[in-house]
């Protein structure tokens, strides 16, 4: 028995052959981008998913100011980065 037949035995059905897939491209959305409605969005890299003010670099304060004064939207990405849209 090979691995596939062992899995099929546990699964109780024959596993279909692998289907071809479209080429996949990773998009991190970092930097400036046109969002298609005359507005822009910008993706920011966030170290380890932690947004904070530290050592004179006020990332958390700057983000709060953007949201309050420009009324833009903030999106948290699966990669723990931030996209600020509707700029």
PyMOL commands that set and color helices and strands:
alter all, ss='L'
color gray80, all
select helices_A, chain A and resi 3-11+47-49+59-70
alter helices_A, ss='H'
color red, helices_A
select strands_A, chain A and resi 31-34+40-44+53-54+57-58+73-76+82-85
alter strands_A, ss='S'
color yellow, strands_A
deselect
rebuild
show_as cartoon
